Amino acid sequence: QQLLQVSEGRLEERNAEHWRKDYALVSPRRDPEAESEVPLVEFQRVMVRLLRLVRDEQPFDVRSYDTNGDGRVGWFEFCRVWKDRAILIKLSSAERVFLTLEDPDRSLLGRFVYVLLFLAIILSTGTFILGTLPDDEFQDFCLLSHEPNFDALCRPSPKHFLWQSDFVCVMFFTLEYCMRLVTSAFTRHELFHLDTDGLIDLLCSEEVVVTQSPLQRVQTFGLSTSNLVDVFSILPWYLEHIFANAKANGFIQVIRLTRVIRAFRLGRRFEAVIIIMRSLKRSLRAVYVLMLNLGLGMVIFGSLMYMAEQGTWDPERQEFLRVISSEWDDTEHVWKPVVEISPFESIPSCFWWAIVTATTVGYGDIYTPRTPNGKAVAGITMVWSLCVLALPIGVIGSHFENVWFDYDDEKREGEANKLREEASLLRSQAVSDPLFWGK
């Protein structure tokens, strides 16, 4: 039941049920099922806003449709307006380019560009990853210290074919982003980005409707989260070539990986991405509880482990030492303690142990407690994590299951609605044209 659907630039006919919904929104009683009539002033305001939005420059006088002269527009007069005006959405060249790049579902060319962009993201990320492999096939190594032309500041760099691949991808990303940025200034976002109900509210609102200027449209487009990700995924490549030492900057290299996030933005139409995002949205409270419990446990048990496993201070080594075992001294015939530098040298260093223990990851044996008190703290931490952290995780899993089945029901309902809309469209055409079924 779409109010505006772009198909060869034509505004598709709406079904009778949706017509009645719009009709009721501008009527005093605001009842979608009512057969009330719309005052001429209300109807004139809605139609003028719509015609301005679709850039229809022909004058509109609602009085020509008031056939009985009662100052109101009835249902059949309401349908006659739409049929007689043959309203068209006049798309400019900039809008066609923007919609092709922004929404691949609108055209075959848009789908083709979408696939190219997705492949470019994979290729760009792959070249960045392969360029870090210490292999002659993927990296140019520096000269050794005894070889001529040795450069102490030299760093291994990716092969030239990897650089060329990355260059092509970055140029493609830059061209695509610049085209969307420029054309966004001339695109009516209120016409294409609002859903049906949002557009109806815009047309029927009693407040003054102010459209954005080209500069405001560019600002809104550029400051959106997804477009900021696009900028930060392209910018490091240019910084590397502007500043000679930028390649050695690890922060710049990490930012380059933000182009992977572009794949999630493009994948917002994939079922897996949609289900995961909806599940996380429903589970925000559970995630808050999980992070709170993890943070409290990290502070409490990390502090306890620090006191239990800190060891004693060695003034010679300037380190905390702890006893890990004992060995027999054949000379003195006694057992002597074997010590090592304590990994629990501070409370922040104990936070890492607390996190890997609570999440049951357990990286290595470096942070293994040795004393009875340390083992007791570790045992309590394990039991606490199983009892406390498992509860919000179960809630998240339950929400994921519900979203999974809801999404399946939504797809089935969407297919059924499509069939009902097609049948309702035929009925609405028959309402406005009594001879429709005879044609």
N, C-alpha and C positions, 0 to 999 in steps of 0.2 A: 504494500500500500504506500508507495512512494509518491510524494508530492512532485519532486523534480527528479527525473531520471534522464541522463544524457544519452541519447541514442541518435546519432547522425544530427545532433543539434536540435532535436525536436523534444518538446515537453510531452511525455506520454499522458494518455488519458488516465484519470484516477477512477477507482471504483466508487460505487454509490455509497458504500458504508463510510469510506473515508471522506467523501464529499459531505456527508451529513455531520461528521465530526468537525470539519472545518466550518461548516455552516453554523453549527451550534456554538462554536467558540466566539463568533462575532454577533451572536444573538443575545438578547438580554437574559434569557433563562439559562443559557449555557448548559443545555442538556443534549447530549449527542443523539438521543433517541427522539427528541421532540421535533415537531414539524413547524416550529415558530418561524416567523419571517425576520429578515435582517433589515435594520434601518438603512436608508440610503447613505447616510453619513458614514456609518461603520463600513459598509460595503465599498464605498468609494475609497476610503483610506486604505483598506486591505489591497484592493486591486491596483491602486496607484503605486503602493510600495512594491508589489510583485512586478509590475511592469517596469519600474525603475531598476529593480534588481536584475531582470533579464534583458535590460537595455532595449525595451520596446518603446520607440519614440512616438508611436501613434497616439493621438489624444484619446482619453477615455472619459465618457460622460455616462454616469450610471443612470441618469434620468431616461435615457433611451431604452433601458431595459425594464423600466417601471410601467408595464403595459396597462395596468388598471389604475394608475395614478394615486395609489394609497400611501406613497412615501416609503414603501418597503419592497424588498426583493424576496420573492417566494422561491420554493425549491426548484421548480421548472425554469424560472427566470435565472436562477443561480447556475443551472446546468447550461442554459443557452449562452451565457456569457463565455464560458470556456469553449464551447463549440464554435461560436461565431468569431472569436478573436484569433483562434489558431495560434496561440502563443508559442513563440520559439525562444530558445536560449541561444543567443548570439555569442559564440565563443570567439575571442580574439586569437591571433596566432600565439601570443604569449601564454594564454590560458591553455591552449592545446598542448604546447610544449611542457608546461608545468604539470598538467594532469597526466601526460604520458610518462614523465619521470617520477612523479610522486605516487601515482596509483596505477599499478600494472594491470588491474582488473578492468580498466576502461577500454583497452585496445590491445590488439595483437602486438603492435610495436612496443607498447608498454611492457608486455610480458617478455618480449625479446630483450629489451634493455634491462629488465629485472634479472633475467638469467645471466646476462653479461656482467652485471654488477656483482652478482653473487659469486660467479667464477673468478672475477678480479679480486674479490676479498680473499678467497681461498688461495689464489696464486700469490698475492702479496704477502699474506701471512706465512705461506709455505717458504717463500724465498727468504724471509726474515729468519725463520727457524733453521733452514738449511745453511744459511750464512754463518751460523754459530758453531757448526760442526768442525772439529779440528781435523780436517781431512783435505788432502791435496786437490780433491775434486771440487771442493766447495769453498776453499779459502786460499788466499795468497799469503804465504808466510813471510816473515821478515828475514833479512840476512843475519847470519851469525856474527858474533863479535870479531872473529878473526878474518871475516870476508871483507873484500873492498866495498866501499860505499855503505858501511854499516851505519844505521841510524838508531840511536838509543831510544828515540821517541816513537819509533815505528810500532804499529799494532797490526795484528792479522786482520785482513779485510776480505769480504766476500769476493768471489770470482766475478769477472766482468759480466758474464751472462746473467748472473743473479741480479747485479745492479741494473742491467738493461730491463729485466722483467719487472723489477720494482719501479723503475722509472716510467714504464708504460702504464702500470697500474695507477701510480700517483697522478699522472697526467689525466688519466681517465676519470679518477675520483675528483680531481680539481675541476675539470670541464663539466662534469655532471653537477657538482655542487654550485658552481658559478651560474650555470644555466637555471637551476632552480631558484637561486637567490635573486637573480635579475628578474626572472619572470614572475616571482612571487609578488613583486610590487604592482603588477597589473592583473592579478588574479583575484576574483571575488571569493575569498575564503568563506564568507558567510553563506554563499550559495552552494558550495561543493563540500564543505566540511561539517555542516550542520546536518543532523538527522531530521527525519520528517517532523517529529514533534517540536524540535528546536526551531525549525524554519517556520512552522505554523505560529509558534509563540512570537517569533520576530515580526511576522506580518500582522498579527492580531494585537500586539502590545499597544497600550494606550500611551506609552512613553514615546518621546521623540527618538527615532532611529538614526544614529549617526554612523556612517560608514567610515572605515579607516582610510587614511591617506596612503599614497604609495610608500612613503617613508615609514609610516607606522606598520604597514604590512611587512616590509623588509625587516624591521626591528622585531616584530613578533616571530617571524620565521627564523631569524638568526639566533634568537635567544631560547628557542625550544631545545629541550634536552637532546633529542635525537640529532638535531643539526649541530649542536655544540660538539657532540661525539664525532661527527663527520669532520669538523674543523680540526679537532685535536688529533685525529688520525692522519691528517694530511700535513699539518704544520711541522712535525719533527723532521720530515724529509727536507723541507726548505731550510730549517735551522741548521741541519748538518752541512748544507752547502754554503750557508752564510757565514757560520762560525767554524773555523778550522778544527777546534777542539771539541765540537759538539758530539762527534761520534764516540768519544771516550766517556761521555756523560751517560751514566746508567739511567738517569731519570728520563732522558730523551728516548732511550731505547725502550723503556717500559711504556712510555706514552704511545710509541708506534704500535704496540699491541692492542691499543684501543680500537683499531680497525676491525678486530675480531668482533667487538661489540656491535659493529654495523651489521654483522650477519644475524644477530638477534633482532635488530630493528627490521631487517628485511624478512626475517622469519616469523614476524608477528602474525602471519597468516598460516603458519604451520600449526597443526594440531598439537604437537608436543609442546611448543612454546606457549600456545594459548592456555593449555591445561596447567602448565607449571606456573605461569604468571597468575592465573586465577586462584590456584591453590595457595600461593604465597600471600596473595591479597586477603584471602579469607583467614589465613593463619597468622596475621600480624600480631594479635594478642598473645598467641602461643609462642611466637618468636621472641616477643618482649619478655615473657616469663622465662624462656630458655636462657636468654642472654643475662637476665638478672640473676638467675640461679648460678649460672656459670661464673659470672663476675664475683658474686659473693663467695662462692666456693674457692675461686682462685685466690682471693685475698686471705680468707681465713685459713685454708689448708696450706697455702704457700707460706704464711707466717709461721704456722706450727712446724712445718718441715724445716724452715730455716733455723728455728731454735733447737730442733732435734738433731739436725745433721750438719750444722755449721762447722763443728770441730773446734780445734784450738788454734790460736794465733802463733805462728812461727816467726819470731823477729828476724831470723837470718834469711829466710826465703821471702818474708813479707807476704805470706799467704796463709789462709786457713787450711789446716791439715786435719784429716780424719783417719781413724783406724779402719782398715778394710779386712785385715786378717792378722795372723801371727806366724812367725817362723822360729825354728829351733836354732839357737846359737851354740855350736859345738865348743866354742872356746869357754864361754861362761856357763854353759849347761843350763840355760834358761830360755823361756819363750819370750821373744821380743816382738813388739807390735810392728806391723807393716802399715805405713801411712801413705796417703796420697793427697793431692790438692783437692779440697772439697769443691764439688760443682755447685753446692748450695752456698755460695759466698755472699749472697744478698737476697733480700725478699723478692725483688723483681726477677732475679734469676730463677727463683723457685716457682714463679708464675708459669713458666714453660712446663715444668714438671707437673704442676697442678692441672693444666689444660690437657696434656696428653694422657694423663691418668684418668681424668673425669670423662674424656671422650673415648676411652679404651683404645687409644692409638698405640701409646707406648713406644716411642722412638728409641731403640737401643737400650743399653744397660748403664750408660754414663750416670744417669740420675737415679740409680738404684739405691734405696736407703740401706744402711748397714747396721745401724743401732736398733735396739729393741723399740725405743721410742719412735724412731723414724718409720719402722715397719708398722707400728700401731697406727700412726697417722696415715700411712699409705692405705692400710686396710679400711679405715673409716672413710677415707676419700673414695675408694672404689665402691663401697656399699652406698654411700651418699649419692654418688653419680648414677648408680643403677636405679635408685628409688626416686630421686628428684628430677634428673634430666630426662628420664624415660617418659615421664608424664606428658610434658608438652610435645615431645616427638610423636607420641601416640595420637595426640590431637591433630598434628600436622598431617599424619598419615590418613586419619579419618577424613579430613577435609579433601585431601587428594582423591580419595576414593569417591567422595560425593561429587566432586567436580568432574571426575571421569564419567560417571553415569549421567550427570546433568548435561554434559556436552553431547553425549549420544542422544539424549532426549531432545536437546535443542536442534540437532541436525535433522532428526525425524520430523520435528514440529516445523522447521523451516521448509522442508520439502512439501509438507502438507499445506502450509500457508501459501506456498507458491501456486499450488493447484487451485486453492480456494480463490486466490487473487485473480487468476486467469478467468475463472468462472464468474467472479464478481465483476470483472472488467466488462465482460460481455453483457451482463445484466445492466450495468450502468449505462452502457451505450444504448441499450434498448429503452431505458427510461427516458433519455433525451431525444430519442428518435423512434417513434412508434412503428416505423416501417423497417426497422433494423433487421428483424428476423426474416423479412420478405426479400431482402436484397441478396 
